[in-house]
Amino acid sequence: MRVVQEALTFDDVLLIPAHSSVLPRDVSLETYLTRNIKLNIPLLSAAMDTVTEGRLAITIAQEGGIGIIHKNMSADRQAYEVSAVKKYESGVIKEPFTVSPNATIREVLELTRAKGISGVPVVDKGDLVGIVTSRDLRFETRLEESVAKAMTPKEKLITVREGASKEEAIRLLHQHRIEKVLVVNDRFQLRGMITVKDIQKSRDYPQACKDEQERLRVGAAVSTGAGTEERIEALSAAGVDVIVVDTAHGHSQGVLDRVRWVKQNFPKIQVIGGNIATGEAAKALVEAGADA
């Protein structure tokens, strides 16, 4: 066997501490995963099969890293896992579930149970007309009545305008002892929702890795085989932050072509290609458009 060069592994090296005036609280572990994605701690889960799904990705992102949802599942299931991470926390929920005032109380209860939510805005032809929460429905027995009979009506809603600060939302939540504040525009049309739960999560995990909308970041692995384009389209619709084109030999034409296709069709999604072991392979991936 020919030895190319001498190398060391972990057991071959010891670090000897020296004097330091740096305190742990002053240390930043921030690093860039790709051109546009910054991690607050250098933690990335492997793209290997069965390693990471939604629950683990949420936990990793809350601590400041990012999880990569594996591809050993259907495209729909993988997109669902990505969506679960993106919807777990948000500064402002841009597209909350809504119901019509004509929906029955039974239908609203079925929706809230199915989606694991405690309340929904009531919208009529684009206009916000009320909100119905678990408190409104807790002892409700008129299941076939319209939700308009049980909701908090428009004139009693607590709202903030688009662009309002988080501090203003927190003040209203505390002042009125409510769990949700609705975001509206000048025509009183619904533009989002701010919840106590999301604010509390943000306080509990101040180092969480988030996107511009304050949603947790998450990645997903894909291959180069049949059905990959449809899979990537589903992942994009679910809000994935980074696609990992994951194969055993990343310096292959199939990987380079797939990286190039993703960047051409989804330029806002970051792309990682691999696995590679040479500088030549890294250069080829960069030229194909890889962000890492």
Secondary structure as UniProt FT lines:
FT   HELIX           10..12
FT   HELIX           24..26
FT   STRAND          31..32
FT   STRAND          38..39
FT   TURN            49..51
FT   HELIX           54..63
FT   STRAND          68..69
FT   HELIX           75..86
FT   TURN            87..88
FT   TURN            101..102
FT   HELIX           105..115
FT   STRAND          119..124
FT   TURN            125..126
FT   STRAND          127..133
FT   HELIX           134..137
FT   TURN            138..139
FT   TURN            143..144
FT   HELIX           147..149
FT   STRAND          152..153
FT   HELIX           154..156
FT   STRAND          159..161
FT   TURN            162..163
FT   HELIX           166..176
FT   STRAND          180..184
FT   TURN            186..187
FT   STRAND          190..195
FT   HELIX           196..204
FT   TURN            206..207
FT   TURN            212..213
FT   STRAND          219..222
FT   TURN            226..227
FT   HELIX           228..238
FT   STRAND          242..246
FT   HELIX           253..265
FT   TURN            267..268
FT   STRAND          270..274
FT   HELIX           279..288
//
